[in-house]
Amino acid sequence: MSILDWLLDGDVSIQYQVHRDLLESDDTILQSLQERIETEGFGKKLIEQKQEAGYIGFGVYGPKWISVHYTLFDLYWLNIPRSNKDYKVSAEFLLEKMWFNNGVVRKNRKQDLCVTAMIITMCSYVYIENKKMNEIIDYLIESQYDDGGWNCSMYLGHKHSSLHTTLSVLECFDEYIRSGYSYRVDEIKNAIPKGEEFILRKELYKSEQTKRLINKYFISFPYPFRWKYDIARALEYFIRVNKPYDKRMEDALQIIANSHRNGYFKKFSAYAGKTHFKIENNNKGSRFNTLRGLKIIKRYKKSEFDKILKLY
């Protein structure tokens, strides 16, 4: 069995992304596969976590990772159809519960930037129209640091940005624009390159001053990645926004390229917490990470991608 056949033998959400990102199949095939994500496999199992109140998940933000917030985040990355009504109802519930009093959750502290960014990502995906969306966009735009990024610990007086938060904000801005919102969109487009440059200056995982690894977890890439930053997640973002190759990506790309065995990428240890169910249990490796790794190599290391498909 080839690597592509092995991937296509996986969950329908993986099949959809293989056809979209690796095989570049036509829209008819993609639409048919995406529609199945809500009726079978992992997508169906997550939607079945719907509560009597009408939303999907247990609790609002916690417990991790079975709350409404993270259940919707999982469904987003599985590419649940935008038309799914349960998803939209749950996203509206999340927005209502997580953003109140213009984001002030207690004295001298607003809701975490990375959390609000993820809320914008999920709510934008199903095009929720609510003045709270504008309030969050105001908050994100006005919280950008001089170094180009963002930091959840801003309220503690931190003066430098965080890779975790910066990537979450960039992802939400991308989805917000894709979904057709217009509020302050020109300012968002002006903010995005500064955030991307912040990540690139760090070569995706290094200290700008010492060039040493900032955090060992940045160069592992468990899936689901939750709110946490890693180089694969960053490179996938750059692919989505059609960012050309930049030499500052090279070391991160080499780490990705060296992370497979005969084309199969391993499963990294999952982040601790409750889950609805185990998504991967395969001795060959991680289908999700293999998909992610091959997508990155295909975009930025095409000759290596061709070699993998040819040899294995």
PABATI-870614 format. One line per field, with one value per residue (C-alpha): x, y, z. Coordinates in nm, 2 decimals, padded with zeros to 4 digits. Layout:
N
u <- X:...;
v <- Y:...;
w <- Z:...;
END
This chain:
312
u <- 00.00:00.14:00.15:-00.13:-00.34:-00.27:-00.39:-00.70:-00.78:-00.82:-01.09:-01.30:-01.16:-00.81:-00.94:-01.08:-00.75:-00.54:-00.76:-00.74:-00.38:-00.19:-00.39:-00.55:-00.87:-01.16:-01.43:-01.69:-01.48:-01.39:-01.75:-01.86:-01.59:-01.64:-02.02:-01.94:-01.73:-02.04:-02.21:-01.93:-01.60:-01.44:-01.66:-01.98:-01.84:-01.77:-02.11:-02.27:-02.13:-02.43:-02.60:-02.97:-02.91:-02.81:-02.44:-02.16:-01.92:-01.91:-01.85:-01.76:-01.38:-01.30:-01.25:-00.98:-01.02:-01.39:-01.53:-01.74:-01.44:-01.20:-01.47:-01.55:-01.18:-01.13:-01.42:-01.28:-00.95:-01.14:-01.30:-01.66:-01.90:-01.96:-02.33:-02.35:-02.62:-02.50:-02.16:-02.31:-02.54:-02.24:-02.02:-02.29:-02.32:-01.94:-01.92:-02.20:-02.04:-01.67:-01.70:-01.89:-01.83:-01.62:-01.39:-01.31:-01.31:-01.19:-01.02:-00.73:-00.76:-00.93:-00.99:-00.67:-00.57:-00.51:-00.85:-01.03:-00.84:-00.96:-01.32:-01.29:-01.16:-01.45:-01.72:-01.59:-01.60:-01.98:-02.01:-02.16:-02.29:-02.27:-02.13:-01.91:-01.71:-01.63:-01.53:-01.29:-01.14:-01.08:-00.91:-00.68:-00.58:-00.51:-00.31:-00.04:00.31:00.58:00.77:00.48:00.32:00.08:00.11:-00.16:00.05:00.01:-00.18:00.12:00.33:00.52:00.69:00.76:00.53:00.46:00.47:00.17:-00.05:00.08:00.00:-00.35:-00.41:-00.28:-00.49:-00.80:-00.73:-00.69:-01.02:-01.19:-01.08:-01.16:-01.51:-01.59:-01.60:-01.53:-01.50:-01.15:-01.02:-00.77:-00.61:-00.60:-00.43:-00.17:-00.12:-00.07:00.27:00.41:00.30:00.43:00.77:00.78:00.76:01.01:01.26:01.27:01.32:00.99:01.14:01.46:01.55:01.64:01.93:02.09:01.95:01.88:01.56:01.30:01.09:01.15:00.78:00.80:00.98:00.74:00.40:00.13:-00.22:-00.45:-00.22:-00.48:-00.38:00.00:00.25:00.47:00.66:00.42:00.13:00.32:00.42:00.06:-00.05:00.21:00.08:-00.28:-00.19:00.03:00.35:00.65:00.95:01.17:01.52:01.44:01.20:01.48:01.59:01.23:01.16:01.47:01.33:01.00:01.17:01.38:01.08:00.95:01.05:01.00:00.75:00.54:00.55:00.53:00.27:00.40:00.27:-00.07:-00.12:-00.26:-00.63:-00.96:-01.06:-01.39:-01.21:-00.87:-00.82:-00.51:-00.38:-00.16:00.18:00.29:00.26:00.02:-00.21:-00.27:00.10:00.19:-00.07:00.06:00.43:00.37:00.17:00.45:00.72:00.51:00.48:00.83:01.05:00.88:01.17:01.17:00.79:00.83:01.11:00.89:00.60:00.83:01.03:00.76;
v <- 00.00:00.34:00.63:00.80:00.49:00.46:00.81:00.76:00.46:00.69:00.92:01.11:01.43:01.31:01.19:01.53:01.71:01.46:01.53:01.90:01.95:01.66:01.54:01.88:01.71:01.89:02.07:01.80:01.54:01.79:01.89:01.53:01.44:01.75:01.68:01.34:01.48:01.57:01.23:00.98:00.93:01.17:01.46:01.27:01.15:01.50:01.64:01.36:01.53:01.77:01.85:01.90:02.27:02.25:02.31:02.06:01.97:01.98:02.31:02.63:02.66:02.37:02.10:02.06:01.91:01.83:02.18:02.36:02.57:02.28:02.06:02.33:02.39:02.02:02.03:02.34:02.17:01.86:02.10:02.04:02.20:02.57:02.50:02.27:02.41:02.25:02.41:02.75:02.73:02.62:02.90:03.16:03.01:03.02:03.38:03.48:03.30:03.38:03.75:03.98:04.33:04.41:04.13:04.24:03.92:04.07:04.38:04.50:04.19:04.11:03.77:03.60:03.71:03.36:03.25:03.54:03.48:03.12:03.24:03.47:03.18:02.95:03.22:03.36:03.01:03.01:03.39:03.50:03.86:04.00:04.33:04.12:04.02:04.38:04.43:04.14:04.26:04.60:04.43:04.22:04.51:04.74:04.48:04.43:04.49:04.70:04.38:04.28:04.00:03.95:03.80:03.66:03.78:04.14:04.22:04.11:04.37:04.15:04.37:04.10:03.89:03.51:03.27:03.09:03.40:03.55:03.24:03.22:03.58:03.54:03.23:03.41:03.71:03.48:03.31:03.65:03.78:03.45:03.46:03.80:04.03:04.40:04.56:04.71:04.47:04.71:04.75:04.38:04.34:04.59:04.41:04.06:04.11:04.24:03.93:03.70:03.88:03.83:03.45:03.46:03.67:03.38:03.13:02.98:02.84:03.02:03.31:03.61:03.69:03.34:03.15:02.87:02.66:02.85:02.56:02.19:02.14:02.39:02.12:01.84:01.85:01.65:01.65:01.80:02.09:02.27:02.63:02.55:02.67:02.43:02.47:02.25:02.46:02.77:02.63:02.52:02.88:03.01:02.76:02.87:03.23:03.14:03.27:03.22:03.03:03.24:03.12:03.18:02.88:02.65:02.50:02.44:02.28:02.05:01.94:01.85:01.68:01.47:01.37:01.09:00.73:00.60:00.88:00.81:01.08:00.96:01.05:01.28:01.26:01.42:01.72:01.60:01.64:01.47:01.38:01.26:00.97:00.86:00.98:00.78:00.44:00.31:00.15:00.30:00.65:00.94:00.99:01.35:01.43:01.24:01.45:01.77:01.68:01.58:01.90:02.11:01.93:01.94:02.32:02.41:02.10:01.96:01.74:01.57:01.52:01.36:01.13:01.01:00.93:00.76:00.55:00.44;
w <- 00.00:-00.10:00.14:-00.04:-00.03:00.34:00.39:00.18:00.39:00.69:00.82:00.56:00.69:00.60:00.26:00.20:00.28:00.07:-00.23:-00.17:-00.07:-00.22:-00.52:-00.61:-00.71:-00.86:-00.67:-00.73:-00.55:-00.27:-00.21:-00.19:00.06:00.28:00.30:00.45:00.73:00.93:00.88:00.94:01.11:01.35:01.25:01.32:01.66:01.76:01.65:01.86:02.17:02.13:02.46:02.53:02.54:02.17:02.17:02.11:02.40:02.78:02.95:02.77:02.77:03.01:03.07:02.81:02.55:02.56:02.61:02.35:02.26:02.18:02.03:01.78:01.72:01.64:01.40:01.23:01.16:01.04:00.78:00.89:00.63:00.70:00.66:00.96:01.19:01.51:01.46:01.41:01.71:01.92:01.79:01.88:02.22:02.27:02.16:02.40:02.70:02.64:02.53:02.77:02.92:02.61:02.70:03.06:03.26:03.59:03.71:03.48:03.27:02.94:02.79:02.67:02.32:02.19:02.32:02.16:01.83:01.82:01.89:01.59:01.38:01.46:01.45:01.12:00.97:00.99:00.94:01.26:01.26:01.60:01.74:01.97:01.67:01.60:01.97:01.95:01.62:01.79:02.08:01.85:01.63:01.92:02.11:01.84:01.98:01.82:01.74:01.51:01.72:02.01:02.36:02.59:02.89:02.78:03.10:03.31:03.14:02.90:02.63:02.37:02.16:02.19:01.90:02.04:02.05:01.73:01.52:01.66:01.57:01.22:01.17:01.28:01.06:00.76:00.83:00.90:00.56:00.37:00.52:00.37:00.67:00.60:00.94:00.98:00.72:00.57:00.91:00.95:00.61:00.73:01.06:00.91:00.74:01.07:01.25:00.98:00.99:01.37:01.32:01.03:01.22:01.47:01.19:01.32:01.65:01.75:01.98:01.78:02.01:02.07:01.77:02.01:02.03:02.23:02.34:02.26:02.19:01.89:01.69:01.77:01.62:01.80:01.65:01.76:01.84:02.06:02.13:02.12:01.86:01.66:01.33:01.13:01.23:01.14:00.80:00.73:00.80:00.55:00.29:00.34:00.28:-00.02:00.14:-00.09:00.04:00.27:00.35:00.72:00.69:00.59:00.92:01.02:00.69:00.73:01.07:00.90:00.61:00.85:01.07:00.85:00.82:00.47:00.42:00.74:01.01:01.37:01.62:01.89:02.25:02.28:02.51:02.85:02.90:02.85:02.50:02.34:02.18:02.05:01.70:01.61:01.70:01.41:01.43:01.09:01.22:01.24:00.94:01.04:01.08:00.76:00.58:00.74:00.67:00.31:00.25:00.38:00.18:-00.13:-00.11:00.00:-00.08:-00.40:-00.50:-00.16:-00.19:-00.54:-00.40:-00.12:-00.35:-00.60:-00.36:-00.12;
END
